[in-house]
Amino acid sequence: MPAMVVSFKNAGKFGQRYSTLEFQDSARLDDGDIWPVSFAVTAWNDTVAEQVARLVRAAQS
């Protein structure tokens, strides 16, 4: 079973302006000396879902 590499923080639960999708240090998204590990999510639609799926697949590869 793969290790947990991503978490989602719901904006409403935490009283924030937007939700965040955050990747753990075990995610394989390294790209040089700097890379994103957290993404703001302001809406959910098919395009966002596919972007998230691509990120999760990359993080697990």
Residue, then its C-alpha position, 0 to 999 in steps of 0.5 A: m500500500p502506498a504511503m500517504v503523500v497528500s492531504f486536503k484542508n477544507a476552508g470552511k472547517f478552518g475558517q480560511r479563504y480557500s482550501t489547500l491541497e498539501f503534499q507530504d515530504s515523501a511526495r516525489l515532486d522535487d524539481g531542483d532547489i524549490w518546488p510547490v508543496s501546497f496548492a490553493v483550491t478555490a473551486w472544484n470542477d473536472t479540470v481541477a480534478e484532473q490536475v489534482a489526479r496528475l499531481v497525485r500520480a506524480a507524487q506516488s511515482 
